[in-house]
Amino acid sequence: MNFIETIAALEALYTAPNPKSLTKVVSHFTPNYRSWVEASRFVILSTVGPEGTDASPRGDDGPVVKIADEKTVLIPDWQGNNRLDSLHNIVRDPRVSLMFMVPGSDNVVRINGSAKLTADESVVAQFDKSGLRPRSVIVVTIEEMYFQCAKALMRSRLWSSSQDAKSVPTAGQFLMEQATIEDAISYDEGYASYAKEKMW
């Protein structure tokens, strides 16, 4: 197998980018980008650190981020598995990328920028849910923001696929494969109740 090892060799395979793919990039929220991001309840957070890269799904029952100003978004770190992979990376390397999705839309909005963590009470309190609060909040400064063309989601038919979820392994089966639990069925059946108590 031959590998592409230079930028010149790579670019020789492709035509010039569509000018619209360059002019669509903004460095701050516009009214339309604000509206789109505020409608999103799901984002993928990508980070990089000494051990490598990490991509983490983040979701909420309302807007997944809070827009603090035209250059800043706040992401609450709600309860998870406490591996803290993304947070470890941010402390050591601030570079982040965000991919926002809205069910039914084939577009994806992307943000590239830098992030810091805060546990300041004045920030954490903004995400209070009946007395429950995140341990920390990710503060992302926008460097560039743009929408991704819809072809990837159109090709995959992400929102209209007829694939049966029962045809893929469950979380319990993944754990059984590593011999960390004995009964996948009881794990999977009990997870919804378990997660309900630890959602926030």
C-alpha positions as CSV (number, residue, x, y, z in Angstrom):
1,M,0.0,0.0,0.0
2,N,1.3,3.4,-1.0
3,F,0.7,6.4,1.3
4,I,0.3,10.0,0.6
5,E,3.1,11.8,2.4
6,T,3.2,15.4,1.2
7,I,0.6,18.2,0.9
8,A,1.5,18.5,-2.8
9,A,0.7,14.9,-3.5
10,L,-2.6,15.2,-1.5
11,E,-3.8,18.3,-3.3
12,A,-2.9,16.9,-6.7
13,L,-5.7,14.4,-6.2
14,Y,-8.4,17.1,-5.7
15,T,-9.7,20.1,-7.5
16,A,-9.7,23.5,-5.8
17,P,-12.2,24.0,-3.0
18,N,-15.5,25.5,-3.8
19,P,-15.2,29.2,-2.9
20,K,-18.4,29.0,-0.8
21,S,-16.7,26.5,1.5
22,L,-14.2,29.2,2.4
23,T,-16.5,32.3,2.5
24,K,-19.0,30.5,4.8
25,V,-16.6,30.6,7.7
26,V,-17.3,33.1,10.5
27,S,-15.3,33.9,13.6
28,H,-18.3,34.7,15.9
29,F,-22.0,34.1,16.2
30,T,-24.3,35.5,13.5
31,P,-28.1,35.5,14.0
32,N,-28.4,32.3,11.9
33,Y,-25.6,30.4,13.6
34,R,-26.9,31.4,17.0
35,S,-30.4,30.1,16.1
36,W,-29.0,26.8,14.9
37,V,-26.7,26.1,17.9
38,E,-29.5,27.0,20.3
39,A,-31.7,24.4,18.6
40,S,-29.0,21.7,19.1
41,R,-29.3,19.2,22.0
42,F,-26.3,17.1,20.9
43,V,-22.7,18.0,20.2
44,I,-19.5,16.0,19.7
45,L,-16.5,17.5,21.6
46,S,-13.1,16.6,20.1
47,T,-9.9,17.2,22.1
48,V,-6.2,16.4,21.8
49,G,-3.6,15.6,24.5
50,P,-0.3,13.8,25.1
51,E,-1.9,10.4,24.9
52,G,-3.7,11.2,21.6
53,T,-7.2,12.4,20.6
54,D,-10.6,12.0,22.1
55,A,-14.2,12.6,20.8
56,S,-17.0,12.7,23.4
57,P,-20.7,12.9,22.8
58,R,-22.5,15.6,24.9
59,G,-26.3,15.9,25.2
60,D,-28.9,17.8,27.1
61,D,-32.7,18.0,27.3
62,G,-32.5,21.6,26.0
63,P,-29.7,23.5,24.3
64,V,-26.6,21.5,24.7
65,V,-24.5,24.7,25.2
66,K,-25.1,28.1,26.6
67,I,-24.0,31.0,24.4
68,A,-22.2,33.4,26.7
69,D,-21.4,36.0,24.1
70,E,-20.7,36.2,20.3
71,K,-17.3,34.4,20.8
72,T,-18.0,32.1,23.7
73,V,-20.0,28.9,24.4
74,L,-20.3,27.1,27.8
75,I,-20.7,23.3,28.0
76,P,-21.7,21.8,31.3
77,D,-19.9,18.6,32.2
78,W,-22.8,16.5,33.5
79,Q,-22.3,13.2,35.2
80,G,-20.6,10.5,33.1
81,N,-18.1,7.7,33.7
82,N,-15.5,9.9,35.4
83,R,-12.8,8.9,33.0
84,L,-12.3,12.7,32.3
85,D,-10.5,12.0,29.0
86,S,-11.7,15.2,27.4
87,L,-11.2,17.3,30.5
88,H,-7.6,16.0,31.0
89,N,-6.9,16.9,27.4
90,I,-8.3,20.4,27.7
91,V,-6.2,21.2,30.8
92,R,-3.0,20.2,28.9
93,D,-3.9,21.3,25.4
94,P,-6.7,23.9,24.8
95,R,-7.5,23.0,21.2
96,V,-11.1,21.8,20.7
97,S,-13.6,21.1,17.9
98,L,-17.3,20.9,18.3
99,M,-19.9,19.3,15.9
100,F,-23.5,20.2,16.5
101,M,-26.4,18.2,15.2
102,V,-30.1,18.7,15.1
103,P,-32.3,15.6,14.4
104,G,-33.9,15.8,11.0
105,S,-31.3,18.3,9.6
106,D,-28.6,17.0,7.3
107,N,-26.4,20.0,8.1
108,V,-23.8,20.0,10.8
109,V,-22.4,23.1,12.4
110,R,-18.8,23.1,13.4
111,I,-16.8,25.2,15.8
112,N,-13.0,25.1,16.1
113,G,-11.4,27.0,19.0
114,S,-9.8,26.8,22.4
115,A,-11.2,25.8,25.7
116,K,-10.6,26.2,29.4
117,L,-12.3,24.6,32.4
118,T,-14.0,26.4,35.3
119,A,-15.7,25.4,38.5
120,D,-16.5,29.0,39.4
121,E,-19.9,29.0,41.3
122,S,-21.2,31.9,39.2
123,V,-20.7,29.8,36.0
124,V,-21.7,26.4,37.3
125,A,-24.9,27.9,38.9
126,Q,-26.2,28.9,35.4
127,F,-26.9,25.2,34.7
128,D,-28.8,24.4,37.9
129,K,-31.4,21.7,37.5
130,S,-33.5,21.4,40.6
131,G,-30.4,21.7,42.8
132,L,-28.2,19.5,40.6
133,R,-25.2,21.2,39.0
134,P,-22.2,20.1,36.8
135,R,-18.9,19.7,38.6
136,S,-17.2,21.9,35.9
137,V,-18.0,23.9,32.8
138,I,-16.0,23.9,29.5
139,V,-15.6,27.5,28.3
140,V,-14.9,27.5,24.5
141,T,-13.6,30.5,22.7
142,I,-14.6,30.4,19.0
143,E,-11.9,30.8,16.4
144,E,-13.9,29.7,13.4
145,M,-17.5,28.4,12.8
146,Y,-19.1,27.1,9.7
147,F,-21.7,24.6,8.5
148,Q,-20.7,21.3,7.0
149,C,-22.3,20.3,3.7
150,A,-25.1,17.8,4.1
151,K,-23.6,15.0,1.9
152,A,-22.3,12.8,4.7
153,L,-25.7,12.7,6.5
154,M,-27.5,12.3,3.2
155,R,-25.3,9.4,2.2
156,S,-25.8,7.7,5.6
157,R,-29.5,8.5,5.8
158,L,-28.8,9.1,9.5
159,W,-32.2,10.3,10.4
160,S,-34.2,8.0,8.1
161,S,-32.2,4.7,8.3
162,S,-34.3,1.6,8.7
163,Q,-31.5,-0.3,10.5
164,D,-32.8,-2.1,13.5
165,A,-30.9,-1.2,16.6
166,K,-31.4,-4.8,17.8
167,S,-29.0,-6.0,15.1
168,V,-26.0,-4.3,16.8
169,P,-24.3,-5.3,20.1
170,T,-25.6,-3.8,23.3
171,A,-23.5,-2.1,26.0
172,G,-24.0,-5.2,28.1
173,Q,-22.6,-7.4,25.4
174,F,-19.6,-5.2,25.0
175,L,-18.9,-5.6,28.7
176,M,-19.5,-9.3,28.6
177,E,-17.0,-9.6,25.8
178,Q,-14.4,-8.2,28.1
179,A,-15.6,-10.4,31.0
180,T,-16.4,-7.5,33.2
181,I,-20.0,-8.5,33.8
182,E,-21.8,-11.9,33.8
183,D,-25.3,-11.0,32.4
184,A,-25.7,-8.6,29.5
185,I,-29.5,-8.8,29.5
186,S,-29.8,-7.7,33.1
187,Y,-27.3,-4.9,32.6
188,D,-29.1,-3.6,29.5
189,E,-32.5,-3.9,31.0
190,G,-31.5,-2.1,34.2
191,Y,-29.4,0.7,32.7
192,A,-32.3,3.0,32.0
193,S,-33.3,3.1,35.6
194,Y,-29.7,3.4,36.7
195,A,-29.1,6.3,34.3
196,K,-32.2,8.1,35.3
197,E,-30.9,8.6,38.8
198,K,-27.5,9.9,37.5
199,M,-28.5,11.9,34.4
200,W,-27.4,15.2,35.8
